[in-house]
Every structure is written in C-alpha cells, then in structure tokens.
Amino acid sequence: MRVGIIGLPQTGKTTLFNALTRGERATTPGGGARREAAVATVPVPDVRYDFAVDLFHPKKQTPATIEFVDDAAPFGTGEQAKFSQDFFEGLRKVDALVLVVRAFASDYPAVPEGGLRPGRDIQTVLEEMLLADMGLIETRLERIDKTLKTRKAGAPAPEQQEREILLRLQAHMDTGKPLRAMAGLTPEEVRATRSFAFLTEKPVMVVANIGEGAIGDENDPLLREATAMCESEALTHVALCARVEEEVAQLGPEEEREYLLALGIEAPARDRLIRLAYDTLGLMSFFTVGEDEVRAWTVEKGATAGQAAGKIHSDLERYFIRAEVLEFDKLMQAGSWDAAKPAVHLEMKEFPVKDGDILHIRAKKV
C-alpha cells in the first residue's frame, strides 16, 4: 500500500513524514524542477504479529508494511501555491492521499496570506484535484473526437464506449463532486477508466496539524473548523501535532510511549494514521505462522480464503483444497499452538476471512 502526503506550503508535511518514518527515507527522482520525492516503508504496528513472533521465535519475521511518499514540490505562496500537472502525475501512483492542513498558530512558519483557515485549505486542495481530473478527461476527449472524425464511416469505433463513459464522469464532476462519490458505474466501466488513476477516486484522509497547546482540546477553533469541513466532505480525519510527534519519534519505544502518555496521546502518529489508512481503504490483516516464518498479509475486508491463498501465492489459490483457520484471539487465550489446536477448523475456498485470522492453506501438489 502506497500513501502520498500532500498539502499547501508550510503545513508540516515533511515534519509529519519524519514522524511517521523516524526520519528514515529513500528518494526517487522527481520531474522537472520538483524536489526528489522522499519515500519510506514503515512496518504496520500490530500486537498480534508481535505476539506470534514472541511465541514462535521464527527464523524469518515479515510484518505488513505501508509506504509513505512525501511528494512535496517547491510551492510558493498565494497564486503560486497551486499544484502542477507534473506534481499530480506522481500522486496518481498512490493508493490513498493524506492531506495535511495547518491548524496551529505560530510566528514561524509565517501565517499564510488570508490567515489560518484549515477549512478553506482543505477545499482548495480538493478543488485542485477536481480540476486536474477534469483536465485529464478533456484532453482525452479531444483526442478521441479527433480520432473518430478521421475514421471511415461504418468502421468499428471502440473509442466510442470510452467517450460515453468519460462524458458521464465529466458530467458528474461538473457538479463539483469527486469521482469517489459517484455511484452506478459497472465493473466494465471501472476497468475501462482504471488506467487514468483519477485523483478524486482515491480515498483522502485529512491530518489537522495542531499546536502542542491544542493536544486533547476538541474545542480548539482551528481544529473544529477542519473537522467541520471533513464532515461536510465525508473525509476521514485525525488531529495530531506533527512537531511533537517528530521529536518523540527519535526516542526509544519505551521512552516514546511514556512521553506521549504524559501528553495524553494514546498512540504515536504513525500507529493512528496507519490504522486510519486501513479503515479508509477497507483493508485487514491475516497471518501465517510457524517456526520458519511469521508473516502478516494485507487483504481487502471481505476477502475469501481462496483470495487470501492467492495473496500468498497464485498456485495456492489455483490448487486450493482446504484452509486451516484459527482466530487469533483463541491463540492468545490458549498461549501456545498445541493448546489452540482443538479450535482450528477446516474451511472451503469461499470462507470469508476475518481480520486477524491465522491461515494454513492445503493445496494440491503440482
């Protein structure tokens, strides 16, 4: 899973990235005058995975991971604070977006022109993404119309179906609504437009970057404005102080936990944001365990045992016989695999996997 971090200038995007990744990053070349994108892969925190590792002491440990991308461009202020098409091309490659808005008051960075208005900033970025998608559709429609005009009468016109679909999307966006709010597309229509990687189809999570003094204060006026806008746009959201989170991320795990608890923060920013990403994208984890390897796998909620097997290896789904299934809480209650064995049950390919299930796939030998 790949998550892009975006926002207007001086909102704390890179500070948040550093907090999420403990300052560890790799870079990939950007385009044009852009900076290089900072990329980091972060293990998904999960007490069940930690329990399994402690129980089995496996030769190999493989947690689920999430990739964060700080794709910041050299924005200016005012009218220059717009996103370029080049910037958006990078974002089309991610699965979800984290929109960081400034909800803290301080002399540095300087307060933007027009004052601190996180609701306005959320709306600005959403509108820019909408315009970018509309521009993409307009460009494609122009090319299709040009092709159709030069085609001989009566000749097959496979582009006509794509044109009709794009016109439907365009009419929807003309109302000011993102594509993720559009209902009624058939699976075939979704597949026909998948290559466009429309921005407004992607889930958006808003991070209200609050000041240290606003931690735990739900009545903070800047936070309330950001929350109201998120609710009106049906966006998932979380409030955190990126500067504090960046500082404590440099501490050891125990020191970090104690420091955050002293501030009234239940979990580090990376834990809360990763949980939010999983919920927003409709994802869950299942596990394979043993002395050779303990591994966490990420699948969509509602996945079947067959689909989970395919996540491990395509042959396991193809030659699937049965799945041995154990709910993770039963393993934790039993305290050992041998003690939990009586709770293991055999299931068919269409069995709906639940979050935290432990699976062992039986398949035909080929």
Secondary structure as UniProt FT lines:
FT   STRAND          2..6
FT   TURN            9..10
FT   HELIX           13..21
FT   TURN            22..23
FT   STRAND          26..28
FT   TURN            32..33
FT   STRAND          37..43
FT   HELIX           47..56
FT   STRAND          60..62
FT   STRAND          65..70
FT   HELIX           78..80
FT   HELIX           85..91
FT   TURN            92..93
FT   STRAND          96..103
FT   TURN            113..114
FT   HELIX           118..150
FT   TURN            153..154
FT   HELIX           159..173
FT   TURN            174..176
FT   HELIX           179..181
FT   HELIX           187..193
FT   HELIX           194..196
FT   HELIX           199..201
FT   STRAND          204..210
FT   HELIX           212..214
FT   TURN            215..216
FT   TURN            218..219
FT   HELIX           221..232
FT   TURN            233..234
FT   STRAND          236..240
FT   HELIX           242..248
FT   TURN            249..250
FT   HELIX           253..262
FT   TURN            263..264
FT   HELIX           269..281
FT   STRAND          283..288
FT   STRAND          293..300
FT   TURN            301..302
FT   HELIX           305..312
FT   HELIX           314..318
FT   STRAND          320..326
FT   HELIX           328..334
FT   HELIX           337..340
FT   HELIX           341..343
FT   STRAND          345..347
FT   TURN            349..350
FT   TURN            355..356
FT   STRAND          358..363
//
